[in-house]
């Protein structure tokens, strides 16, 4: 029997910070944007005063409180103590400040999180070599054929992985084990933090079907709203629907997927060499910026986003064949535009040029609160001809925000 595990680190960014600041354990803590956001909407400088003492010796009054925050940053993650107040990922910091004003605010440290991520994934690979990387804090693992992978339906190896990750990093994780990836991901959310949940197909009706439709990875807000309007609230409701009716409501591909997923059907393998499909960078501004009045500021942010994407391409050794932009105006209306390229690109000046061409197709009459750039159809450099788009364009591309 297939034994597929989904491993999710518990409040990963916050947990890494608590290793550095153990005096904050048990307190509501949020990680996210601050008064001086960088191009990702994260704090560019540590907001706490300099101190001659080591970080673990700092007193609590040396940390900023969420009540003092002003700006448009968003929360990347929060400790479980903060989540009890309704604070969660992707929530605006100002909204979170109303819910939990005494929460301690820390800046994002991506370099540190990446280093710890590599460490815990190396631990997993030593135990179970068939691992699919799904992001900085989660992976899928195929336990089917590894020694002991079938013992207690995979629970024995899951406990071993948990133990070894804790010994190597000091962090906890939650693991779900099931016959496939879809059910394993649902299982990993059932006993957080530091839990292990094992599901079989026999658990479909008693444990999966009572869950809300939104719990299923692949059902977003729009689809969930449509399902609710149709009177479908739980995965059990969805499973009871006629598949042809679902196809009529949602189209052939998505309708079939909804039917199969509600019945726990998922044949996707764990892919050890999966490549990223796309990468993006975006930032939410401290104040609304207008394309004409704030042209210089927008131009600098735009350039910075493109430079960071170029660095991402270098780290991943890939090039991009599509470029897209994302705007959100003062009415919270999101606008996207995309451009397909004949030749893959990888240099910052190329990214900025083509993103600028894409930007010209978007309306710029309203003040903007968010700007993003996205690269898609990523291809490994090793798969490209040696002459493929290696020359840089001139950095000057004209005024893009006019």
C-alpha positions as a printed Julia matrix, in Angstrom:
402×3 Matrix{Float64}:
   0.0    0.0     0.0
   1.2    3.5    -0.8
   2.33   5.46    2.26
   2.65   9.15    1.35
   3.54  11.68    4.02
   3.06  15.43    4.01
   5.36  17.22    6.46
   4.65  20.79    7.48
   6.92  22.69    9.85
   4.98  24.28   12.73
   4.75  28.11   12.41
   8.13  27.86   10.7
   9.36  31.46   10.54
   8.13  32.23   14.04
   9.63  29.02   15.42
  13.02  29.85   13.92
  12.88  33.29   15.54
  12.04  31.73   18.92
  15.29  29.79   18.74
  17.06  33.13   18.56
  14.82  34.78   21.17
  13.76  32.0    23.6
  12.46  34.62   26.02
   9.52  35.11   23.63
   8.25  31.52   23.94
   4.64  31.38   25.06
   3.98  34.95   23.92
   2.03  36.17   20.88
   4.6   36.98   18.2
   4.09  38.0    14.57
   6.62  38.0    11.74
   6.02  40.5     9.0
   6.2   43.95    7.46
   7.25  47.12    9.19
   7.53  50.85    8.73
  10.34  50.64    6.18
   9.39  47.76    3.86
  11.79  46.36    1.33
  10.63  45.24   -2.12
   8.92  42.21   -0.61
   6.92  44.18    1.94
   9.17  43.01    4.79
  11.1   45.08    7.3
  14.37  46.24    5.81
  15.98  46.96    9.18
  15.67  45.31   12.56
  13.28  47.6    14.49
  14.77  46.91   17.91
  17.4   49.16   19.46
  21.03  48.14   19.4
  22.17  46.28   22.48
  25.48  45.1    23.81
  23.76  42.03   25.18
  23.15  38.86   23.18
  19.64  38.61   21.65
  18.55  35.89   24.05
  19.34  38.26   26.94
  17.21  41.15   25.69
  14.36  42.24   27.92
  10.82  42.22   26.54
  10.63  46.01   26.47
  13.32  46.05   23.78
  10.91  44.51   21.25
   8.36  46.48   19.26
   4.7   45.8    19.95
   2.15  45.42   17.22
   0.08  48.3    18.63
   2.81  50.72   17.52
   2.76  49.59   13.89
   1.61  51.92   11.11
   1.75  50.86    7.49
   0.47  48.32    5.01
   2.71  45.37    5.71
   1.23  41.91    6.03
   1.9   39.08    8.45
   4.04  36.26    7.11
   3.34  33.97   10.04
   2.47  34.09   13.73
   2.97  31.96   16.79
   0.08  29.8    17.96
  -0.39  32.16   20.91
  -1.06  35.01   18.44
  -3.34  32.83   16.32
  -5.67  32.39   19.29
  -6.57  36.05   18.81
  -7.5   35.49   15.18
  -4.17  36.68   13.79
  -2.95  34.74   10.77
  -0.76  34.67    7.68
  -1.46  37.24    4.93
  -3.45  39.43    7.35
  -2.69  43.13    7.31
  -0.54  44.23   10.22
  -2.91  47.09   11.07
  -5.84  44.68   11.33
  -3.76  42.31   13.45
  -2.84  45.22   15.75
  -6.54  45.63   16.58
  -6.94  41.93   17.35
  -3.73  41.51   19.35
  -2.07  44.86   20.17
   0.37  43.35   22.66
   1.86  40.93   20.14
   5.59  41.3    19.62
   6.61  42.19   16.06
   9.74  40.74   14.43
  11.19  41.33   10.95
  11.49  38.63    8.32
  14.93  36.98    7.99
  14.71  34.99    4.75
  18.37  33.96    4.69
  18.09  32.36    8.13
  14.86  30.54    7.22
  16.39  29.16    4.02
  19.38  27.83    5.95
  17.18  26.04    8.49
  14.98  24.73    5.68
  17.97  23.11    4.01
  18.95  21.56    7.33
  15.62  19.87    8.06
  15.27  18.64    4.49
  18.73  17.06    4.66
  17.55  15.15    7.76
  14.54  13.82    5.84
  16.63  12.73    2.86
  18.9   10.7     5.13
  15.85   8.68    6.21
  13.59   8.76    3.14
  15.27   9.69   -0.16
  12.04  10.1    -2.17
  11.09  13.65   -1.16
   9.24  16.35   -3.08
  10.12  19.91   -2.14
   6.96  22.01   -1.88
   8.34  25.19   -0.39
  10.53  26.48    2.38
   8.58  24.71    5.15
   6.8   21.69    3.64
   7.55  18.52    1.69
   5.92  15.31    0.49
   7.7   12.04    1.31
   7.13   8.58   -0.15
   7.48   6.1     2.72
   6.14   3.11    0.77
   9.35   1.22    0.07
  11.8    2.49    2.69
  12.75   0.2     5.6
   9.97   0.33    8.18
   7.79   2.48    5.96
   4.8    0.16    6.39
   5.1   -0.26   10.16
   2.04   1.09   11.95
   0.89   2.41    8.56
   3.89   4.74    8.38
   3.64   6.14   11.9
   6.97   4.65   13.02
   9.0    6.42   10.33
   7.01   9.63   10.86
   7.98   9.61   14.54
  11.63   9.01   13.59
  11.6   11.96   11.18
  10.02  14.21   13.8
  12.61  13.22   16.37
  15.61  13.69   14.07
  14.39  17.09   12.83
  13.98  18.26   16.41
  17.47  17.06   17.34
  18.99  18.79   14.3
  17.08  22.08   14.43
  15.17  22.37   17.71
  11.94  22.72   15.71
   8.75  20.68   15.6
   6.72  19.6    12.6
   3.36  18.0    11.88
   3.08  14.98    9.61
   0.14  13.41    7.84
   0.42   9.92    6.34
  -2.15   8.61    3.87
  -2.48   6.6     0.65
  -1.93   9.73   -1.47
  -0.74  13.34   -1.45
  -4.2   14.87   -1.28
  -5.21  13.03    1.89
  -1.74  13.37    3.43
  -1.91  17.16    3.21
  -5.33  17.2     4.85
  -4.0   14.86    7.56
  -1.02  17.08    8.39
  -3.4   19.88    9.43
  -5.43  17.73   11.83
  -3.11  17.58   14.83
  -0.97  20.7    14.94
   1.52  21.42   16.36
   3.94  18.47   16.57
   1.3   15.92   15.63
   1.13  12.78   13.51
  -2.1   11.79   11.78
  -2.48   8.59    9.77
  -5.45   8.21    7.44
  -6.7    5.37    5.28
  -9.52   5.23    2.76
 -11.72   3.96    5.58
 -11.31   7.38    7.23
 -12.75   9.21    4.24
 -16.35   9.36    5.48
 -15.79   9.93    9.22
 -12.8   12.3     9.04
 -12.54  13.89    5.58
 -16.13  14.43    4.53
 -17.09  16.59    7.55
 -14.36  19.11    6.6
 -15.33  22.35    4.84
 -14.68  22.41    1.09
 -12.09  25.17    1.6
  -9.88  22.69    3.48
  -9.05  20.99    0.19
  -5.92  22.36   -1.46
  -7.15  23.49   -4.87
 -10.48  24.98   -3.8
  -9.9   28.72   -3.59
 -12.13  31.54   -2.33
 -14.0   31.95   -5.63
 -14.72  28.24   -6.06
 -15.68  27.95   -2.41
 -18.11  30.85   -2.76
 -19.7   29.19   -5.79
 -19.96  25.86   -4.0
 -21.58  27.57   -1.02
 -24.07  29.3    -3.3
 -24.95  25.87   -4.7
 -25.56  24.55   -1.18
 -22.3   22.56   -0.99
 -20.57  23.27    2.3
 -18.55  20.18    3.21
 -16.44  17.67    1.32
 -19.18  15.15    2.08
 -21.68  17.39    0.29
 -19.26  17.57   -2.63
 -18.77  13.8    -2.69
 -22.53  13.31   -2.93
 -22.79  15.43   -6.09
 -23.27  13.78   -9.46
 -19.99  14.07  -11.39
 -21.73  15.16  -14.6
 -23.51  17.91  -12.69
 -20.17  19.13  -11.32
 -18.73  19.14  -14.84
 -21.7   21.21  -15.99
 -21.14  23.71  -13.19
 -17.34  23.92  -13.2
 -16.15  22.62  -16.56
 -14.77  19.21  -17.49
 -11.29  19.36  -15.97
 -12.11  21.11  -12.67
 -15.43  19.3   -12.29
 -13.74  15.91  -12.63
 -11.03  16.97  -10.19
 -13.61  18.07   -7.61
 -15.41  14.72   -7.85
 -12.23  12.64   -7.58
 -10.73  14.73   -4.78
 -13.89  14.55   -2.69
 -13.6   10.75   -2.94
  -9.93  10.76   -1.92
  -8.64   9.82   -5.38
  -5.17  11.15   -6.19
  -2.58   9.21   -8.2
   0.1   11.92   -8.34
   3.58  10.57   -7.59
   6.06  12.16   -5.2
   8.41  13.98   -7.6
  11.97  14.31   -6.41
  13.06  16.6    -9.24
  10.08  18.91   -9.55
  11.01  22.3   -11.0
   9.38  25.59  -10.02
   6.66  26.62  -12.46
   6.89  30.33  -11.69
   8.41  32.86   -9.32
   7.2   36.29   -8.32
   8.05  39.32   -6.23
   5.61  41.94   -5.04
   5.33  44.72   -2.51
   2.51  46.58   -0.79
   3.23  50.28   -0.38
   3.14  52.26    2.85
   0.91  54.8     1.08
  -0.91  54.82   -2.25
   1.39  55.71   -5.15
   0.23  57.33   -8.37
   1.76  56.43  -11.71
   2.42  60.08  -12.59
   2.96  61.86   -9.29
   5.1   59.08   -7.82
   6.79  57.93  -11.03
  10.31  57.95   -9.63
   9.41  55.97   -6.5
   7.43  53.42   -8.52
  10.24  53.14  -11.05
  12.77  52.34   -8.32
  10.5   49.74   -6.71
   9.82  48.23  -10.14
  13.55  47.96  -10.86
  14.25  46.41   -7.46
  11.59  43.74   -7.98
  13.1   42.84  -11.35
  16.62  42.7    -9.89
  15.46  40.34   -7.15
  13.76  38.11   -9.69
  16.98  37.99  -11.68
  18.78  36.85   -8.52
  16.1   34.18   -8.03
  16.68  32.9   -11.57
  20.42  32.67  -10.9
  19.88  30.67   -7.69
  17.5   28.28   -9.44
  19.59  28.13  -12.66
  16.54  28.77  -14.83
  15.3   31.26  -17.42
  11.75  32.55  -17.98
   9.52  32.48  -21.05
   6.64  34.57  -19.69
   6.57  37.87  -17.82
   3.61  39.22  -15.9
   2.7   42.2   -13.75
   0.24  42.53  -10.89
  -1.34  45.76   -9.7
  -3.81  46.46   -6.91
  -5.43  49.87   -6.85
  -6.95  51.95   -4.07
 -10.28  50.16   -4.54
  -8.54  46.8    -3.92
  -9.12  45.82   -7.56
  -6.39  43.46   -8.75
  -5.15  43.78  -12.34
  -2.82  41.29  -14.04
  -1.22  41.26  -17.46
   1.08  38.65  -19.03
   3.42  38.5   -21.99
   4.84  35.37  -23.67
   8.38  35.62  -25.05
   9.91  33.9   -28.04
  13.26  33.6   -26.29
  13.74  32.89  -22.54
  15.26  35.69  -20.45
  17.25  35.78  -17.22
  18.89  39.21  -16.82
  17.43  42.02  -14.69
  17.44  44.51  -17.56
  15.56  42.07  -19.79
  13.01  41.37  -17.05
  12.47  45.09  -16.49
  12.13  45.8   -20.2
   9.51  43.13  -20.89
   7.69  43.73  -17.61
   7.56  47.39  -18.65
   6.06  46.44  -21.99
   3.46  44.39  -20.13
   2.78  47.27  -17.76
   1.88  49.53  -20.69
  -1.17  47.32  -21.32
  -2.54  47.93  -17.81
  -4.69  50.89  -16.69
  -2.69  53.3   -14.53
  -5.31  55.93  -13.81
  -5.94  54.91  -10.19
  -3.56  55.19   -7.21
  -1.75  51.91   -6.55
  -1.27  50.07   -3.27
   0.56  47.0    -4.63
   2.95  46.22   -7.47
   4.27  42.79   -8.43
   6.26  41.11  -11.2
   5.98  37.42  -12.07
   8.07  35.12  -14.27
   6.62  31.88  -15.63
   7.35  28.89  -17.85
  10.74  28.47  -16.22
  13.25  26.33  -18.11
  16.62  25.02  -16.84
  19.63  26.81  -18.3
  21.07  23.4   -19.15
  18.19  22.89  -21.6
  18.83  26.14  -23.5
  21.11  26.65  -26.52
  24.35  28.35  -25.55
  23.38  31.53  -27.41
  19.91  31.89  -25.9
  19.34  35.44  -24.66
  22.65  36.05  -22.94
  23.07  39.73  -23.77
  21.71  42.37  -21.43
  19.45  45.16  -22.59
  20.34  48.74  -21.72
  18.89  49.63  -18.36
  17.21  52.81  -19.67
  13.8   51.84  -21.01
  12.02  55.16  -20.81
   9.41  56.33  -18.34
   7.28  53.29  -17.57
   4.89  55.05  -15.2
   3.54  57.81  -17.44
